[in-house]
Amino acid sequence: MNTSVLTPTPSARAGDAAIGPLAPLLSGDALPPAVGDFRYTRFAPWLPPLENGMEPGRHPVVIVGGGPVGMAVALGLANHGVRSVILEADDTVCVGSRAACVSRRSLEIVERLGALQAFLEKGFAWTGGTSFYKTEEVFRFEMPNDAQQKLPPMINLEQYYIEQYLLDEIVRRNAATPGLIDIRWATELTGFEDRGEAGLTLQARNPLGSYALHAGWMVACDGGQSFVRKSLGLSLEGTAYEGRYVIIDIELHSRHPTERRAWFDPPWNPGSTVLMHRQPDDIWRIDYQLRAGQDSETALQPENVREFVTRHLEAIGEGHLPWKTVWTSIYRAGAMTLQSYRHGSDGRILFAGNAAHAMPIFGVRGLNSGFDDADNLAWKLALVARGVADASLLDSYSSERIAAFHINAESAMRSTEFMSPPSRGFDLLREAALSLSGEHRGIANLINPRQTQAVHYAQSPLSSDSDELPAGPRPGEAMPEQALAGEAHLTDLIGPHFTVLAFKAEAGPELGACAAEVAQAVARGLPVRLHELSLTPETQPAFAALGALEGAVYLLRPDGHVAARWRQPPAGALLRAIERAAALGATVKENA
């Protein structure tokens, strides 16, 4: 049995983002072992042309970290025609078991980045899960998945595939526009100088040498152990729990359907919680909680991993199936964040993903929050980097995403406290809830894992006063998917531009006025598109869901969140709302 042991992380503390598994250190030129159908590729470092150790010119944006969030930021910028450089310290994609679940909201983002097809072809879609107390089923949940949806509520896909598919899209973009996204492998950031309005000077190093480069903006996507964050003396603040989870990926040829399974206090691991997910290539992820007194290093020993997995598979009726260990690691739950995601003397250093925050795995909010960061940041940074919008627009990135963190953290920590009770009192409460949940549905809802969903930016400074409608998303909310005529869906209309949706009913809005104001916004350099939707039997459900049966106009941001909505915009209201959403001529204040 081939067991690869990942380096356990230290305890998570306020001021230390050491949460989650780290990749193993590989010696020499050895490639990581193949996992299922996935084969790793090492990418060679290179040095750009230099003048006295300095790369000439200035890059609009340098992204530190080429994981999924860093690549998503780069692709998002590329959608707006903004070039970027990615500095990635490793020379290959993710090694080890990290993110595994991609939400519908993230899939919508991935579609706008151009990589959706590969995600859907390889990933395993699922809609719900089952929870057990000891051996009895006590709860079954289903995520929303009605006929209006184009995408599944969740897919399981290993992070190395996620990164590879995003990288494939980067390669395609560069083939069409050479140098659009310059990803530099095996290149680490070793220092940087904040030069205010002049940008930043970064020091980079790879096996071929060291050099300096200039950047207008720097986005730190360098993970939980962020060098950028530590260099600025910043720390994450929040809550860290002592509960530890062993993560074991095994190769197992099981025919069990794709779902989330959770066992509370199972007889084969009493006093603990066990989770199990199916992933592509016959890889199954098992997470189990270490009890007080159990040693992390001991739990990761191959013989102990083998003994636990054998007990678990025998208990669920699959002990007869052959299996082998692929990865093991240790995880600690915590919810921590920076107090601002924008730093530097001129605000030119931005944080995203695990460099900005740490989120418990429960409810799959880690990577999915990172994709939301990238989606929120890319369009704003692009408008600023192109000189279209004022730099104060980036304050809204920080305030909105910190507000989103607190919303996500509240749900995630409730799940964490149930999965890993932090005290004897919580433990007794959980035991009571589990013992009664089989007969009382209301109590069973306490077991709900509260899967991630799109966040409402209720206090967004980019939103405008709007009309009350009978239904539909309010300003700050993400536009929900709706089926339109034929195979078309509403999210097909969202792109690297502001989107004006004019729902034309018998008493619909005056489209001539809308078109004129859109034209004025475009003349000021803003990307805006106007779409007219007509009320037909096919579109009637969408009109009803959006409160538009008597006509309406929605203004959507490039990330799909509603900036404003009206039955009929007053003269000038649409243009003012577009300008406000792009922070034209006004300073955006943080509301976090």
C-alpha positions in Angstrom: 0.0 0.0 0.0 1.5 3.3 -1.1 0.9 6.0 1.5 2.0 9.6 1.0 1.9 11.6 4.2 1.5 15.4 4.0 3.1 17.7 6.5 0.7 18.4 9.4 0.0 22.0 10.0 0.6 23.6 13.4 -2.3 24.8 15.6 -4.4 27.6 14.2 -4.2 30.7 16.2 -5.3 34.3 15.8 -2.5 35.8 13.9 -1.5 32.5 12.2 -3.3 31.2 9.2 -1.9 27.7 9.6 -5.2 26.0 8.9 -5.6 23.1 6.5 -3.3 20.6 4.9 0.0 21.5 3.3 1.6 19.8 0.3 4.4 17.4 0.9 7.9 18.4 0.2 9.3 16.6 -2.8 13.0 16.0 -3.2 15.0 16.5 -6.3 13.2 16.2 -9.6 10.8 13.6 -8.5 7.3 14.0 -9.8 4.4 13.6 -7.4 2.8 10.2 -7.9 -0.1 9.9 -10.4 -3.5 10.0 -8.8 -6.1 8.0 -10.8 -6.0 9.4 -14.3 -4.2 12.6 -13.3 -0.5 12.9 -14.2 1.6 15.8 -12.9 3.7 18.0 -15.1 6.7 20.0 -13.9 6.9 23.5 -15.4 10.3 25.0 -16.0 11.2 28.4 -14.6 12.6 31.1 -16.8 14.1 34.6 -16.5 12.7 37.6 -18.4 15.0 39.9 -20.2 16.8 42.1 -17.5 18.6 45.4 -17.3 20.9 45.5 -14.3 18.7 42.8 -12.5 15.5 44.7 -13.3 12.8 43.6 -15.7 12.0 46.7 -17.9 8.5 48.2 -17.9 5.7 47.9 -15.4 3.1 45.1 -15.2 -0.5 46.3 -14.6 -1.0 43.5 -12.0 1.2 40.9 -10.4 -0.6 38.1 -8.6 1.4 36.2 -5.9 0.3 32.6 -5.9 -0.9 30.5 -8.8 -3.5 28.3 -7.0 -7.2 28.3 -8.1 -7.9 31.8 -6.6 -4.8 33.4 -8.2 -5.6 31.9 -11.6 -9.2 32.9 -11.3 -8.2 36.5 -10.6 -5.9 36.4 -13.7 -8.6 35.0 -15.9 -11.1 37.5 -14.6 -8.7 40.4 -15.4 -8.1 38.9 -18.8 -11.8 39.0 -19.5 -11.5 42.7 -19.2 -8.3 42.9 -21.3 -6.0 43.5 -18.4 -2.6 41.6 -18.5 -1.2 40.1 -15.4 1.9 38.1 -14.1 1.5 35.2 -11.7 4.4 34.3 -9.4 4.0 30.7 -8.3 6.5 29.2 -5.9 5.8 25.6 -6.9 6.6 24.1 -10.3 3.3 22.1 -10.7 -0.3 22.3 -9.7 -1.6 21.4 -6.3 -0.1 18.3 -4.6 -2.3 16.7 -2.0 -5.9 16.6 -0.8 -7.3 20.1 -0.5 -10.5 21.6 -1.9 -12.9 19.0 -3.3 -16.4 20.6 -3.7 -17.4 23.3 -6.2 -20.7 25.1 -5.7 -23.2 26.2 -8.3 -22.2 29.8 -7.7 -18.6 28.9 -8.3 -19.5 27.0 -11.4 -21.2 30.1 -12.7 -17.9 32.0 -12.1 -15.9 29.2 -13.7 -18.2 29.5 -16.8 -17.4 33.2 -17.1 -13.7 32.3 -16.9 -14.0 29.8 -19.7 -13.3 26.5 -18.0 -16.8 25.2 -17.2 -17.0 22.3 -19.7 -13.9 20.5 -18.2 -15.2 20.9 -14.7 -18.6 19.4 -15.6 -17.1 16.6 -17.7 -14.8 15.4 -14.9 -16.6 16.4 -11.7 -19.3 14.3 -10.0 -22.5 16.3 -9.5 -24.5 15.8 -6.3 -27.6 17.2 -4.8 -27.8 16.1 -1.2 -26.5 13.9 1.6 -27.3 11.6 4.5 -26.4 11.9 8.2 -26.2 9.0 10.6 -26.2 8.8 14.4 -24.2 5.7 15.3 -25.6 3.5 12.6 -29.1 5.0 12.2 -30.0 7.4 9.4 -31.3 10.6 11.1 -31.2 13.3 8.5 -31.4 13.7 4.7 -30.8 17.0 3.0 -31.4 18.2 -0.6 -29.9 21.3 -2.1 -32.1 23.5 -4.4 -32.1 22.0 -7.9 -35.3 23.0 -9.7 -36.0 23.1 -13.5 -34.8 26.7 -13.8 -31.2 25.6 -13.1 -28.6 25.0 -15.7 -25.9 23.8 -13.4 -25.9 21.3 -10.5 -25.8 22.6 -6.9 -22.5 21.0 -6.3 -19.8 18.9 -8.0 -16.9 17.0 -6.4 -13.6 17.6 -8.2 -10.1 17.4 -6.7 -8.1 20.6 -6.5 -5.3 19.4 -8.8 -8.0 19.0 -11.6 -9.4 22.4 -10.7 -6.0 24.1 -11.1 -5.2 22.1 -14.2 -8.4 23.1 -16.0 -7.9 26.8 -15.1 -4.3 26.5 -16.3 -5.6 24.9 -19.6 -7.8 28.0 -20.1 -4.8 30.3 -19.4 -2.9 28.4 -22.1 -5.7 28.9 -24.5 -6.0 32.6 -23.7 -2.2 33.0 -24.2 -2.4 31.2 -27.6 -4.9 33.8 -28.7 -3.2 36.8 -27.0 0.4 36.1 -26.2 1.5 37.3 -22.7 -2.1 38.0 -21.5 -1.4 35.9 -18.4 2.3 35.4 -17.7 2.5 32.5 -15.2 6.0 32.1 -13.8 6.6 28.7 -12.2 9.0 27.9 -9.4 9.3 31.6 -8.8 8.8 32.9 -5.3 8.4 36.5 -4.0 11.2 37.3 -1.6 10.4 40.9 -0.9 8.6 44.0 -2.2 8.8 47.8 -1.8 5.6 49.9 -1.7 6.2 53.0 -3.8 2.8 54.6 -3.3 1.3 56.0 -6.5 4.3 54.7 -8.5 3.2 51.1 -7.7 5.4 48.4 -6.2 8.8 46.9 -6.8 8.9 43.2 -6.3 11.9 40.9 -5.7 11.5 37.5 -7.2 13.7 34.4 -7.2 13.7 31.1 -9.0 16.4 28.4 -9.6 17.8 30.4 -12.5 18.4 33.6 -10.5 16.9 36.6 -8.8 15.4 39.8 -10.3 13.1 42.7 -9.7 9.9 43.7 -11.5 7.5 46.6 -11.2 3.8 46.3 -10.7 0.9 48.7 -10.7 -1.0 46.5 -8.3 -0.2 43.3 -6.3 -2.8 40.7 -5.4 -1.8 38.3 -2.6 -3.3 34.9 -3.3 -0.4 33.0 -1.6 -2.5 31.0 0.8 -2.8 30.4 4.5 0.9 31.0 5.1 0.9 34.2 3.0 4.4 35.7 2.7 2.8 39.0 1.7 0.6 39.1 4.7 3.4 38.3 7.1 5.7 40.8 5.4 3.2 43.6 6.2 3.0 42.4 9.8 -0.7 41.5 9.4 -2.5 38.7 11.1 -5.8 36.9 10.8 -8.3 37.4 13.6 -11.2 35.3 14.6 -12.0 31.9 16.1 -9.9 28.7 16.0 -11.1 25.4 17.4 -9.1 22.6 18.9 -10.9 20.0 16.9 -8.6 18.2 14.6 -9.5 16.1 11.5 -7.5 13.5 9.7 -8.1 13.7 5.9 -7.6 10.4 4.1 -7.9 10.0 0.3 -8.2 6.4 -0.8 -8.6 4.7 -4.1 -11.7 2.5 -3.9 -13.9 1.0 -6.6 -17.2 1.6 -4.9 -20.5 2.0 -6.6 -22.1 4.1 -3.9 -23.8 7.2 -5.4 -22.2 10.6 -5.1 -23.5 12.3 -1.9 -22.2 13.7 1.4 -22.3 11.1 4.1 -21.7 12.0 7.8 -21.6 9.6 10.8 -21.8 11.0 14.3 -20.5 8.9 17.1 -20.1 5.8 14.9 -19.4 2.5 16.8 -16.2 2.0 14.8 -14.9 5.5 16.0 -17.0 6.4 19.1 -17.1 10.0 20.2 -16.0 11.2 16.8 -17.5 12.4 13.5 -16.7 10.8 10.1 -17.4 12.3 6.7 -17.1 10.6 3.3 -17.2 12.1 -0.3 -16.8 10.4 -3.7 -14.4 12.1 -6.1 -13.4 11.4 -9.7 -11.0 8.5 -10.6 -12.4 6.3 -7.8 -10.9 8.5 -5.2 -12.9 8.7 -1.9 -12.2 11.3 0.7 -12.6 10.4 4.4 -12.4 13.0 7.1 -12.5 11.9 10.7 -12.3 13.8 13.9 -9.5 13.0 16.3 -10.7 12.6 19.9 -9.0 14.4 22.8 -5.8 12.7 23.7 -5.2 11.3 20.2 -1.9 12.3 18.8 -1.9 13.7 15.2 1.5 12.2 14.2 0.4 8.8 15.5 -2.9 9.0 13.6 -1.0 9.6 10.3 1.2 6.6 10.7 0.5 4.2 7.7 -0.5 1.3 10.0 -3.0 3.5 11.9 -4.5 4.9 8.7 -4.8 1.4 7.3 -6.5 0.2 10.5 -9.0 3.0 10.6 -10.0 2.8 7.0 -10.4 -1.0 7.3 -12.8 -0.5 10.2 -14.7 2.2 8.4 -15.2 0.3 5.2 -16.2 -2.9 7.0 -18.8 -0.9 9.0 -20.4 0.5 5.9 -20.5 -2.8 4.1 -17.5 -2.2 1.7 -14.8 -4.1 3.6 -14.6 -6.6 0.8 -13.4 -4.0 -1.7 -9.7 -3.5 -2.4 -8.4 -0.1 -1.7 -5.1 1.9 -1.2 -4.2 5.1 0.5 -3.4 8.1 -1.7 -3.0 11.1 0.6 -3.2 11.8 4.3 -3.1 15.1 6.2 -4.4 16.9 9.3 -6.9 19.8 9.4 -7.9 22.2 12.1 -11.1 24.2 11.9 -11.1 28.0 12.3 -12.8 31.1 11.0 -10.4 34.1 10.8 -10.0 37.1 8.6 -7.9 40.2 8.0 -9.7 43.4 9.0 -9.1 44.8 5.6 -8.3 43.2 2.2 -6.7 46.4 0.8 -3.4 47.6 2.2 -0.3 49.7 1.3 0.4 53.4 1.4 -1.8 53.9 -1.7 -4.0 50.8 -1.3 -2.2 48.8 -4.1 -1.9 45.5 -2.2 -5.0 43.4 -2.2 -5.6 40.0 -0.5 -7.8 37.2 -1.7 -8.5 33.5 -0.8 -6.8 31.9 2.1 -4.3 34.8 2.2 -7.2 37.0 3.3 -9.3 34.6 5.4 -9.5 31.0 6.7 -12.8 29.2 6.7 -13.8 25.8 8.2 -14.3 23.0 5.6 -17.8 22.4 6.8 -20.3 23.8 4.2 -17.5 23.8 1.6 -16.9 27.6 2.0 -13.1 27.6 1.6 -12.4 27.5 -2.1 -15.9 28.7 -3.0 -15.3 31.8 -0.9 -12.0 32.3 -2.8 -13.8 32.1 -6.1 -16.2 34.7 -4.9 -13.2 36.9 -3.9 -11.8 36.6 -7.4 -15.1 37.3 -9.0 -15.7 40.4 -6.9 -12.1 41.7 -7.2 -11.3 41.1 -10.9 -13.8 43.5 -12.5 -13.1 46.2 -10.0 -9.4 46.0 -10.3 -9.7 45.9 -14.1 -11.7 49.1 -14.3 -9.2 50.8 -11.9 -6.1 49.5 -13.7 -7.6 50.7 -17.1 -8.1 54.1 -15.6 -11.9 53.9 -16.1 -12.9 53.9 -12.4 -11.5 55.6 -9.3 -9.3 53.4 -7.1 -11.8 53.9 -4.3 -13.9 51.2 -6.1 -11.5 48.7 -4.5 -12.6 49.7 -1.0 -15.9 48.0 -1.9 -14.1 44.8 -2.6 -12.8 44.8 0.9 -16.0 45.8 2.6 -18.2 43.4 0.6 -16.0 40.4 1.0 -15.4 40.9 4.7 -19.1 41.2 5.2 -19.4 37.9 3.2 -16.8 36.3 5.4 -18.8 37.1 8.5 -22.0 35.7 7.0 -20.2 32.6 5.8 -18.3 32.2 9.1 -21.5 32.3 11.2 -23.0 29.4 9.3 -19.7 27.5 9.1 -19.0 27.9 12.7 -22.4 26.6 13.7 -21.7 23.6 11.6 -18.2 23.3 13.1 -19.6 23.5 16.7 -22.0 20.6 15.8 -19.3 18.6 14.0 -16.6 19.2 16.6 -18.2 20.3 19.9 -15.8 22.8 21.6 -17.0 22.1 25.1 -18.8 19.5 27.2 -22.0 21.6 27.0 -21.9 21.6 23.2 -21.2 17.9 23.2 -24.3 17.2 25.4 -26.5 19.4 23.2 -25.3 17.6 20.1 -25.9 14.2 21.7 -29.5 15.2 22.7 -30.2 16.5 19.2 -28.9 13.4 17.5 -30.8 11.1 19.8 -34.1 12.9 19.1 -33.6 13.7 15.4 -35.0 10.5 14.1 -38.4 11.3 15.4 -38.4 15.2 15.4 -37.8 16.8 12.0 -37.3 20.3 13.6 -34.5 18.9 15.7 -33.0 17.1 12.7 -32.5 20.4 11.0 -29.8 21.1 13.5 -27.7 18.5 11.6 -28.1 20.5 8.3 -24.5 21.1 7.0 -25.6 24.5 5.6 -23.9 24.3 2.3 -22.4 27.5 0.9 -24.6 29.8 -1.2 -24.4 33.2 -2.8 -24.0 36.0 -0.3 -26.1 39.2 -0.2 -24.1 42.4 -0.1 -26.8 44.1 1.9 -24.8 47.2 2.7 -22.9 47.5 -0.6 -21.9 51.1 -1.3 -22.3 50.3 -5.0 -26.0 49.7 -4.8 -28.6 52.4 -5.6 -32.0 53.1 -4.2 -34.5 50.9 -6.0 -38.1 50.0 -6.3 -39.9 47.3 -4.4 -40.9 44.5 -6.7 -43.3 41.6 -5.9 -40.3 39.1 -6.1 -36.7 38.9 -7.3 -33.3 39.7 -5.9 -32.7 42.9 -4.1 -29.7 45.2 -4.6 -26.6 43.4 -3.4 -28.0 39.9 -4.0 -26.7 37.7 -6.8 -29.1 37.3 -9.7 -30.5 33.7 -9.4 -30.6 31.4 -12.4 -33.7 31.5 -14.6 -34.5 29.4 -17.7 -35.3 31.6 -20.8 -36.4 30.6 -24.3 -34.9 27.4 -25.7 -31.7 26.4 -24.1 -30.9 29.9 -22.9 -30.5 30.9 -19.3 -30.3 34.2 -17.5 -26.7 33.8 -16.4 -25.7 33.5 -20.1 -26.2 37.2 -20.3 -23.7 38.1 -17.5 -20.2 38.8 -18.6 -17.3 41.3 -18.2 -19.6 44.2 -18.3 -22.5 45.8 -16.5 -25.7 44.1 -17.7 -29.1 46.0 -18.1 -32.0 43.5 -18.2 -35.2 45.2 -19.5 -38.2 42.9 -19.0 -40.7 44.0 -21.5 -44.3 43.3 -20.6 -47.5 45.1 -21.7 -46.7 47.9 -19.3 -43.0 47.5 -19.5 -40.2 50.1 -19.3 -39.3 52.6 -21.9 -36.4 51.0 -23.7 -35.4 54.1 -25.7 -34.5 56.0 -22.5 -32.6 53.0 -21.2 -30.7 52.6 -24.4 -29.8 56.3 -24.4 -28.4 56.2 -20.8 -26.5 53.0 -21.6 -24.9 54.7 -24.6 -23.8 57.6 -22.3 -22.2 55.2 -19.9 -20.4 53.4 -22.7 -19.2 56.8 -24.0 -17.5 57.3 -20.6 -15.5 54.1 -21.1 -17.8 51.7 -19.0 -18.6 48.3 -20.4 -22.4 48.0 -20.4 -24.8 45.8 -22.4 -28.6 46.1 -22.7 -30.7 43.0 -23.1 -34.5 43.2 -23.8 -36.5 40.2 -22.6 -40.0 39.7 -23.8 -42.8 38.1 -21.9 -43.7 34.7 -23.5 -45.0 31.4 -22.2 -41.4 30.2 -22.0 -40.1 33.2 -20.1 -43.2 33.7 -17.9 -41.7 31.7 -14.9 -38.6 33.9 -15.0 -40.6 37.1 -15.2 -42.7 35.9 -12.2 -39.6 34.9 -10.2 -38.1 38.3 -10.8 -41.2 40.3 -10.1 -41.3 41.5 -13.7 -44.7 40.5 -14.9 -45.6 44.1 -15.3 -42.2 45.0 -16.6 -38.9 45.8 -14.8 -35.3 46.8 -15.3 -32.4 45.2 -13.4 -28.9 46.5 -13.4 -26.3 43.8 -12.8 -22.7 44.2 -12.0 -20.1 42.1 -13.9 -20.1 39.6 -10.9 -23.8 39.1 -11.3 -24.9 40.9 -8.2 -27.8 43.4 -8.5 -26.8 47.0 -8.4 -30.3 48.4 -8.8 -33.8 47.5 -10.0 -36.9 49.5 -11.0 -40.4 49.0 -12.5 -39.5 52.0 -14.7 -36.3 53.9 -14.1 -36.8 57.6 -13.7 -35.0 59.8 -16.1 -31.2 59.6 -15.4 -31.6 56.9 -12.7 -30.0 54.1 -14.8 -27.0 56.2 -15.7 -26.5 57.4 -12.1 -26.8 53.8 -10.9 -24.2 52.6 -13.4 -21.8 55.4 -12.4 -22.3 54.6 -8.7 -21.7 50.9 -9.3 -18.4 51.8 -11.0 -17.5 54.4 -8.4 -17.3 57.2 -11.0 -16.8 60.6 -9.4 -17.4 59.5 -5.8 -15.4 57.9 -3.0 -16.6 54.5 -1.9 -16.5 54.1 1.9 -16.1 50.7 3.6 -19.1 49.4 5.4 -17.7 46.2 6.9 
